[in-house]
Amino acid sequence: MKNTLQNSNEESPVWYAMYAYKKEMTAQTELDKEGIKNFIPMRYGIKERHGKKERVLVPAISNLVFVYSTKSVLSGFKLKNPYLQYIMQKAGANRKIITIPTKQMQEFISIAEKYEENITYYKPEEVNLAKGVKVRVHGGVFDGVEGTLLKVKGKRCKRIVISIPDVITIAAAYIQPELMEILS
């Protein structure tokens, strides 16, 4: 699965990977107010409030926000909210805006939304997807997910991995082998 590069003339919505330096939750609130679809990978963390520890959802990756929009709508939003910046990738001597294909983003969201599961996030360079086998899950909480099955550092067994190149890689909890179909 590879990133596509957005052509500035296209006006169909796409998923953008964006930074919101220390303001990802503010970005989500503002995007929601404007009716712009977005996603922030979350996990449970412990926060202390009034001397008591509470289990609350917090961003799994600092500063990362995925936004589904047209470039023109997003450009207008960015004028009012300049802290939200595109994540870029090198393309020869230039840099291009990273966009994510819808199917790939759906796979990523389907794993990332399972807050109760043992989900692990990695930097793209920490996982070598070339060593894995393409699989599809049939049944369980990850039913329908397609990804790469491979051994990831620090884990005892193989995991289903979904990668958004140059942005993030997510590894699902252990999935029983009988639930997996190997894809060619």
TAVEN-V870136 format. One record per backbone hydrogen bond with DSSP energy under -1.0 kcal/mol. NH is the residue of the N-H (numbers start at 1). CO is the residue of the C=O. Records with the same first field share a line. If there is no record, write none. Layout:
NH->CO, CO
This chain:
10->7
14->69
16->67
17->98
18->65
19->85
20->63
23->20
27->23
28->24
29->25
30->26
31->27
32->28
33->29
34->30
35->32
36->31
39->66
43->58
45->56
47->54
49->52
52->49
54->47
56->45
58->43
60->41
64->61
65->18
66->39
67->16
68->37
69->14
74->70
75->71
76->72
77->73
78->74
79->75
81->77
84->81
85->19
87->17
89->96
91->94
94->91
96->89
98->87
99->4
100->15
105->101
106->102
107->103
108->104
109->105
110->106
111->107
112->108
113->109
114->111
115->113
117->114
119->117
120->171
122->169
126->123
127->124
131->128
132->129
133->149
135->147
136->181
137->145
138->179
143->140
144->137
145->142
147->135
148->161
149->133
150->159
155->152
159->150
161->148
162->170
164->168
167->164
168->164
169->122
170->162
171->120
172->160
179->176
180->177
181->136
183->134
